[in-house]
Amino acid sequence: MGNQRQSQSVRLKYTFIKAHRREFDTAVMCQLLGVSRSGFYQWLRNPLSDRAVEDQRLLGLIRAAYTASHGVYGAPRIFLDLREAGATCSKHRVARIMRANNLKARHGYRTPRYVRGQTTSLLTPNTLQRGFTVSRPNTAWVTDITYVRTWEGWLYLAVVMDLYSRRIIGWSTKPTLAQDLVLDALLMAVRRRKPTHTLIYSDQGSQFGSDAWRRFCHAHHLEPSMSRRGNCWDNAVAESYFSSLKKERIKKRIYTTRQIAKTEISDYIDMFYNRTRRHSHLSGVSPEAFEAMSNRAY
């Protein structure tokens, strides 16, 4: 109802400006009345209905939310942004306005995964058993590796995610698949979270079956768990995260240098994904916001 009154107010202002154009300067009247001159001239060419005026107002809010998400939000997440900002409209209306203005969530590509070794030094039971929903922080973490193209060669990325909030709590990049790639990512997670008894879930890659990995987990109160061979659904949460990273930030790019790629990845993880990106598993809030709400609840 408030938005409808606002739409009527804009139309009345446009009508007033039109009636007094011969007496006063149009730009001055638009400034004094708080409306855009371009909007007035557009209305003058094709006077808008109340609904159309409201659509124009919503479009401005939608464009702002779309830009803030780096173009990766579709209608469902844009709708949540608008609702949080106090706008009253339906999700279907947001989708219609976005379609009409060619605002689409950007998608990139998913690169083929690297070839894993045929054997690992030690296989660990699949304790997690796809139990991707947990009730407390630091109950279970998942880790995995992917790669990014640069003109200097591959840049490999290892991440550690807390299944409770889907937050990336540790990550590391290296030019090779050496053991320290995954150990550095896990070390960051341990320093940030200080686990006491946490399941750490991985695939059967040789880095996760190494003696150094097992000793590190034992020293830091982590219980290793491994997926079954060749079953990507066993680590679907990590796969989904890498898919989002590549669709929402990398977008088929080949970076000039590994350092540029690392900077982009850092910005995506720490500034966007963890802090502001709305996550469907978390009822549309970011991992940091979800953990903050949980801390207040506890």
C-alpha positions in Angstrom: 0.0 0.0 0.0 2.9 2.4 0.8 4.5 1.6 -2.5 1.3 2.4 -4.3 1.0 5.8 -2.6 4.6 6.5 -3.5 3.8 5.6 -7.2 0.9 8.0 -7.2 3.1 10.7 -5.6 5.6 10.3 -8.5 2.8 10.7 -11.1 1.5 13.8 -9.3 4.9 15.3 -9.3 5.4 14.6 -13.0 2.0 16.1 -13.7 2.9 19.2 -11.8 6.2 19.6 -13.6 4.4 19.2 -17.0 1.8 21.9 -16.0 4.5 24.4 -15.0 7.2 23.8 -17.6 6.6 27.3 -19.2 7.0 29.0 -15.9 9.9 27.2 -14.3 13.0 25.3 -15.3 12.3 21.6 -15.6 15.6 20.5 -14.1 15.1 22.7 -11.1 11.6 21.4 -10.5 12.8 17.8 -10.8 15.5 18.5 -8.2 13.2 20.3 -5.8 10.5 17.5 -6.1 13.1 14.7 -5.7 12.4 13.0 -9.1 14.8 12.3 -12.0 14.7 14.5 -15.1 15.2 11.4 -17.3 12.3 9.7 -15.6 10.1 12.8 -16.2 10.9 12.9 -19.9 10.3 9.2 -20.2 7.0 9.6 -18.5 6.2 12.6 -20.8 6.7 10.4 -23.9 4.8 7.5 -22.5 2.9 8.3 -19.2 3.2 5.4 -16.9 0.5 3.6 -14.9 0.9 3.3 -11.1 2.2 -0.2 -11.5 4.7 0.8 -14.2 6.0 3.6 -12.0 6.4 1.1 -9.2 8.2 -1.3 -11.5 10.6 1.4 -12.4 11.3 2.1 -8.7 11.8 -1.6 -8.1 14.1 -1.9 -11.1 16.5 0.6 -9.5 16.6 -1.5 -6.3 17.0 -4.7 -8.3 19.9 -3.3 -10.4 21.6 -2.2 -7.2 21.3 -5.7 -5.6 22.3 -7.4 -8.8 25.4 -5.2 -9.1 26.4 -5.8 -5.5 26.3 -9.6 -6.1 28.7 -9.2 -9.0 25.8 -10.3 -11.3 25.5 -13.8 -9.8 22.1 -13.4 -8.0 18.9 -14.5 -9.7 15.4 -13.5 -8.7 15.1 -15.6 -5.5 18.2 -14.0 -3.9 17.4 -10.5 -5.3 13.9 -10.9 -3.7 15.5 -11.6 -0.3 17.7 -8.5 -0.7 14.7 -6.3 -1.5 12.7 -7.7 1.3 15.5 -7.1 3.8 15.7 -3.5 2.5 12.0 -3.0 3.3 10.5 -3.3 -0.2 7.2 -5.1 -0.5 6.8 -7.1 -3.7 6.5 -10.7 -4.7 9.3 -13.0 -6.0 7.4 -13.4 -9.2 7.3 -9.7 -9.8 11.1 -9.5 -9.3 11.6 -12.3 -11.8 9.3 -10.6 -14.3 11.1 -7.3 -14.0 14.5 -9.0 -14.3 13.4 -10.9 -17.4 12.1 -7.7 -19.0 15.4 -6.0 -18.4 17.6 -8.9 -19.4 19.1 -9.3 -15.9 20.2 -12.9 -15.6 22.4 -14.7 -13.1 25.8 -15.1 -14.7 27.1 -18.6 -15.2 30.5 -19.8 -16.2 31.8 -23.3 -16.6 32.8 -26.3 -14.6 36.2 -27.5 -15.6 37.0 -31.3 -15.6 38.5 -32.5 -12.4 42.1 -33.5 -12.1 43.0 -37.2 -12.4 43.5 -38.8 -9.0 45.9 -41.6 -8.2 44.6 -45.1 -8.5 45.7 -46.1 -5.0 46.1 -44.3 -1.7 48.5 -45.2 1.1 45.6 -45.7 3.6 41.9 -45.9 3.1 39.7 -44.5 5.9 36.1 -45.5 6.5 33.3 -43.3 5.1 32.1 -42.2 8.6 30.1 -39.2 7.3 27.9 -41.3 5.0 26.6 -38.1 3.3 25.4 -36.7 6.5 25.8 -33.2 5.2 23.5 -31.5 7.7 24.9 -31.2 11.2 23.5 -29.4 14.3 26.7 -27.8 15.7 29.8 -25.9 14.4 33.0 -28.0 14.1 31.0 -31.3 14.1 32.1 -32.1 10.5 34.3 -30.4 8.0 34.7 -31.3 4.3 37.8 -30.7 2.1 38.5 -30.9 -1.6 40.8 -29.7 -4.4 40.1 -28.0 -7.7 42.1 -26.0 -10.2 42.0 -22.7 -12.0 43.6 -21.8 -15.4 46.3 -19.2 -15.7 48.8 -18.3 -18.4 51.5 -19.4 -16.0 50.0 -22.8 -15.6 47.5 -24.4 -13.3 46.7 -22.9 -9.9 45.4 -25.5 -7.5 43.0 -24.6 -4.7 42.2 -26.6 -1.6 39.4 -25.6 0.8 38.0 -26.7 4.1 34.3 -26.1 4.8 32.3 -26.4 8.0 29.2 -28.3 7.1 27.2 -26.6 9.8 27.3 -23.1 8.2 28.8 -24.0 4.8 31.5 -21.4 5.7 35.0 -21.8 4.1 37.2 -21.8 7.2 40.5 -22.7 5.5 41.9 -22.5 2.0 45.2 -22.6 0.2 46.5 -22.2 -3.3 49.7 -23.7 -4.8 51.2 -24.2 -8.3 51.4 -28.0 -7.7 49.4 -30.8 -6.0 52.0 -31.2 -3.3 50.9 -32.3 0.2 51.4 -28.8 1.7 48.4 -27.6 -0.5 45.9 -29.5 1.7 47.9 -29.2 4.9 48.1 -25.4 4.6 44.3 -25.2 4.1 43.7 -27.5 7.1 46.1 -25.5 9.2 44.2 -22.3 8.5 41.0 -24.0 9.6 42.5 -25.4 12.8 43.9 -22.0 13.8 40.6 -20.4 13.2 38.4 -23.0 14.9 40.6 -24.9 17.4 38.6 -28.2 17.1 38.4 -30.7 19.9 36.8 -33.6 18.1 35.8 -32.9 14.5 35.3 -35.2 11.5 37.3 -34.2 8.5 35.9 -35.6 5.3 37.7 -36.0 1.9 37.9 -38.1 -1.2 40.6 -40.7 -1.8 43.1 -38.4 -3.3 46.7 -39.3 -2.4 47.2 -36.0 -0.5 44.5 -37.1 2.0 45.8 -40.6 2.4 49.3 -39.6 3.2 51.1 -40.2 6.4 51.6 -36.5 6.9 47.8 -35.9 6.6 47.0 -38.7 9.2 49.6 -37.4 11.6 48.4 -33.8 11.3 44.8 -34.9 11.9 45.8 -36.9 15.0 47.8 -34.0 16.4 44.8 -31.6 16.1 41.9 -33.8 17.3 40.5 -34.5 13.8 39.0 -37.8 12.7 39.6 -38.5 9.0 36.8 -39.9 6.9 36.9 -40.8 3.1 34.4 -41.1 0.3 34.0 -44.2 -1.7 36.2 -44.4 -4.9 34.7 -42.6 -7.9 31.5 -41.5 -6.1 31.3 -37.7 -6.5 28.0 -37.5 -4.6 29.8 -38.5 -1.4 31.5 -35.1 -1.4 28.6 -33.2 -3.2 28.8 -30.2 -0.9 32.4 -29.4 -1.8 31.7 -30.0 -5.5 28.7 -27.6 -5.3 31.0 -24.9 -3.7 33.5 -25.2 -6.5 30.7 -25.0 -9.1 29.5 -21.8 -7.5 33.1 -20.3 -7.5 33.6 -21.1 -11.2 30.1 -19.9 -12.2 30.1 -16.7 -10.1 33.6 -15.5 -10.2 36.0 -17.3 -12.6 33.5 -17.4 -15.5 35.7 -19.1 -18.0 38.6 -16.7 -17.5 42.2 -17.7 -18.0 44.1 -15.4 -15.5 47.3 -13.7 -16.6 49.2 -14.8 -13.5 48.6 -17.1 -10.6 48.8 -14.1 -8.2 45.9 -12.4 -9.9 43.9 -15.6 -9.7 44.7 -16.0 -6.0 43.6 -12.4 -5.3 40.3 -13.1 -7.1 39.8 -16.3 -5.1 40.6 -14.6 -1.8 38.1 -11.8 -2.6 35.4 -14.4 -3.5 35.9 -16.5 -0.3 36.4 -13.8 2.3 34.5 -10.8 1.0 31.6 -12.3 -0.9 30.9 -16.0 -0.2 31.5 -16.1 3.5 30.3 -12.6 4.3 27.4 -11.7 2.0 26.4 -14.4 -0.4 22.9 -15.8 0.3 23.0 -19.6 0.7 19.9 -21.6 -0.1 20.8 -24.3 2.5 20.9 -21.5 5.2 17.4 -20.1 4.4 18.8 -17.4 2.3 21.5 -15.9 4.7 25.3 -15.9 4.3 27.5 -18.3 6.3 28.8 -15.5 8.6 25.2 -14.3 9.3 24.1 -17.8 10.0 26.9 -18.4 12.5 26.2 -15.0 14.1 22.5 -15.9 14.6 23.5 -19.4 15.9 25.9 -17.8 18.5 23.1 -15.6 19.8 20.8 -18.6 20.0 23.3 -20.5 22.1 
